[in-house]
Amino acid sequence: MPKITKVLPLEDKKIFVKYSDGLEGEISLKKLLKRKEYESLKNKDITDSLRIDEETGDVILFEEIKLCKVAMHEILRLKKQMENIGIFLGDE
């Protein structure tokens, strides 16, 4: 499994993720932060709370949310495939 080499906060509750295999792209966190258990976090700035976990390589957000590196890689891979054939997905 490729490792996450960079994760950056973006505007509008999105993050930029780059992997060691060159795959990169944006992932929206809007739906995740609308979930009832994360309601208290939806108005917080993700800038200072975003990091790569040294042990697992997953992305940690607010020390409460763990974003799976495998799932995000698959999301980005599928988004790229769909873009390549002319299908564009909304982020929400």
Phi and psi in degrees as GROMACS dihedral restraints (atoms count N, CA, C in turn):
[ dihedral_restraints ]
;  ai    aj    ak    al  type     phi  dphi    fc
    3     4     5     6     1   -60.8    20    10
    4     5     6     7     1   149.8    20    10
    6     7     8     9     1   -94.5    20    10
    7     8     9    10     1   152.0    20    10
    9    10    11    12     1   -76.5    20    10
   10    11    12    13     1   124.6    20    10
   12    13    14    15     1  -102.8    20    10
   13    14    15    16     1   -19.0    20    10
   15    16    17    18     1  -155.3    20    10
   16    17    18    19     1   139.4    20    10
   18    19    20    21     1  -140.3    20    10
   19    20    21    22     1   128.5    20    10
   21    22    23    24     1  -132.4    20    10
   22    23    24    25     1   141.3    20    10
   24    25    26    27     1   -76.0    20    10
   25    26    27    28     1   143.4    20    10
   27    28    29    30     1  -122.6    20    10
   28    29    30    31     1   172.4    20    10
   30    31    32    33     1   -68.2    20    10
   31    32    33    34     1   160.9    20    10
   33    34    35    36     1    63.3    20    10
   34    35    36    37     1    38.7    20    10
   36    37    38    39     1    58.0    20    10
   37    38    39    40     1    43.4    20    10
   39    40    41    42     1  -120.7    20    10
   40    41    42    43     1   158.4    20    10
   42    43    44    45     1  -128.9    20    10
   43    44    45    46     1   152.1    20    10
   45    46    47    48     1  -103.5    20    10
   46    47    48    49     1   130.4    20    10
   48    49    50    51     1  -126.5    20    10
   49    50    51    52     1   134.1    20    10
   51    52    53    54     1  -125.4    20    10
   52    53    54    55     1   136.2    20    10
   54    55    56    57     1  -109.3    20    10
   55    56    57    58     1   160.8    20    10
   57    58    59    60     1   -65.4    20    10
   58    59    60    61     1   -17.7    20    10
   60    61    62    63     1   -89.2    20    10
   61    62    63    64     1     4.4    20    10
   63    64    65    66     1    95.8    20    10
   64    65    66    67     1   -14.8    20    10
   66    67    68    69     1   -67.1    20    10
   67    68    69    70     1   134.6    20    10
   69    70    71    72     1  -153.3    20    10
   70    71    72    73     1   159.2    20    10
   72    73    74    75     1   167.6    20    10
   73    74    75    76     1  -176.0    20    10
   75    76    77    78     1  -101.8    20    10
   76    77    78    79     1   142.7    20    10
   78    79    80    81     1  -128.6    20    10
   79    80    81    82     1   129.4    20    10
   81    82    83    84     1   -84.8    20    10
   82    83    84    85     1   138.0    20    10
   84    85    86    87     1  -105.9    20    10
   85    86    87    88     1     6.3    20    10
   87    88    89    90     1   -56.8    20    10
   88    89    90    91     1   -50.0    20    10
   90    91    92    93     1   -65.8    20    10
   91    92    93    94     1   -39.8    20    10
   93    94    95    96     1   -60.2    20    10
   94    95    96    97     1   -45.3    20    10
   96    97    98    99     1   -75.8    20    10
   97    98    99   100     1    -7.4    20    10
   99   100   101   102     1   -86.2    20    10
  100   101   102   103     1   -12.5    20    10
  102   103   104   105     1   -64.7    20    10
  103   104   105   106     1   144.4    20    10
  105   106   107   108     1   -53.9    20    10
  106   107   108   109     1   -42.2    20    10
  108   109   110   111     1   -69.2    20    10
  109   110   111   112     1   -14.4    20    10
  111   112   113   114     1  -115.2    20    10
  112   113   114   115     1    11.5    20    10
  114   115   116   117     1   -52.3    20    10
  115   116   117   118     1   -39.1    20    10
  117   118   119   120     1   -68.4    20    10
  118   119   120   121     1   -14.7    20    10
  120   121   122   123     1   -97.7    20    10
  121   122   123   124     1   -13.0    20    10
  123   124   125   126     1   -63.1    20    10
  124   125   126   127     1   -25.8    20    10
  126   127   128   129     1   -98.9    20    10
  127   128   129   130     1     3.0    20    10
  129   130   131   132     1   -85.3    20    10
  130   131   132   133     1   151.9    20    10
  132   133   134   135     1   -78.7    20    10
  133   134   135   136     1   128.4    20    10
  135   136   137   138     1   -82.6    20    10
  136   137   138   139     1    -7.5    20    10
  138   139   140   141     1   -53.1    20    10
  139   140   141   142     1   -50.9    20    10
  141   142   143   144     1   -88.5    20    10
  142   143   144   145     1    -6.0    20    10
  144   145   146   147     1  -103.3    20    10
  145   146   147   148     1     3.1    20    10
  147   148   149   150     1   -99.5    20    10
  148   149   150   151     1   127.4    20    10
  150   151   152   153     1  -156.5    20    10
  151   152   153   154     1   164.5    20    10
  153   154   155   156     1   -97.7    20    10
  154   155   156   157     1   126.8    20    10
  156   157   158   159     1   -68.0    20    10
  157   158   159   160     1   125.8    20    10
  159   160   161   162     1   -65.4    20    10
  160   161   162   163     1   -32.3    20    10
  162   163   164   165     1   -79.3    20    10
  163   164   165   166     1   -50.8    20    10
  165   166   167   168     1   -95.4    20    10
  166   167   168   169     1   -25.2    20    10
  168   169   170   171     1    82.9    20    10
  169   170   171   172     1     1.1    20    10
  171   172   173   174     1   -78.1    20    10
  172   173   174   175     1   166.9    20    10
  174   175   176   177     1   -93.3    20    10
  175   176   177   178     1   134.0    20    10
  177   178   179   180     1  -110.7    20    10
  178   179   180   181     1   134.5    20    10
  180   181   182   183     1  -127.9    20    10
  181   182   183   184     1   124.3    20    10
  183   184   185   186     1    58.8    20    10
  184   185   186   187     1    20.4    20    10
  186   187   188   189     1    59.1    20    10
  187   188   189   190     1     4.5    20    10
  189   190   191   192     1  -115.9    20    10
  190   191   192   193     1   -25.0    20    10
  192   193   194   195     1  -114.8    20    10
  193   194   195   196     1   127.2    20    10
  195   196   197   198     1  -109.1    20    10
  196   197   198   199     1   119.7    20    10
  198   199   200   201     1  -100.9    20    10
  199   200   201   202     1   116.2    20    10
  201   202   203   204     1   -65.6    20    10
  202   203   204   205     1   126.0    20    10
  204   205   206   207     1   -64.2    20    10
  205   206   207   208     1   -33.7    20    10
  207   208   209   210     1   -69.9    20    10
  208   209   210   211     1   -45.6    20    10
  210   211   212   213     1   -64.1    20    10
  211   212   213   214     1   -43.2    20    10
  213   214   215   216     1   -66.3    20    10
  214   215   216   217     1   -36.7    20    10
  216   217   218   219     1   -61.8    20    10
  217   218   219   220     1   -43.4    20    10
  219   220   221   222     1   -65.6    20    10
  220   221   222   223     1   -41.0    20    10
  222   223   224   225     1   -59.1    20    10
  223   224   225   226     1   -48.4    20    10
  225   226   227   228     1   -65.7    20    10
  226   227   228   229     1   -38.7    20    10
  228   229   230   231     1   -62.3    20    10
  229   230   231   232     1   -45.3    20    10
  231   232   233   234     1   -67.4    20    10
  232   233   234   235     1   -39.7    20    10
  234   235   236   237     1   -59.8    20    10
  235   236   237   238     1   -42.6    20    10
  237   238   239   240     1   -64.0    20    10
  238   239   240   241     1   -42.9    20    10
  240   241   242   243     1   -60.9    20    10
  241   242   243   244     1   -43.3    20    10
  243   244   245   246     1   -66.9    20    10
  244   245   246   247     1   -39.7    20    10
  246   247   248   249     1   -61.9    20    10
  247   248   249   250     1   -38.1    20    10
  249   250   251   252     1   -63.8    20    10
  250   251   252   253     1   -27.2    20    10
  252   253   254   255     1  -103.2    20    10
  253   254   255   256     1     8.2    20    10
  255   256   257   258     1    90.8    20    10
  256   257   258   259     1    15.6    20    10
  258   259   260   261     1  -106.3    20    10
  259   260   261   262     1   126.9    20    10
  261   262   263   264     1  -117.9    20    10
  262   263   264   265     1   130.5    20    10
  264   265   266   267     1   -97.8    20    10
  265   266   267   268     1   145.1    20    10
  267   268   269   270     1   -75.8    20    10
  268   269   270   271     1   160.8    20    10
  270   271   272   273     1   -90.3    20    10
  271   272   273   274     1    -5.9    20    10
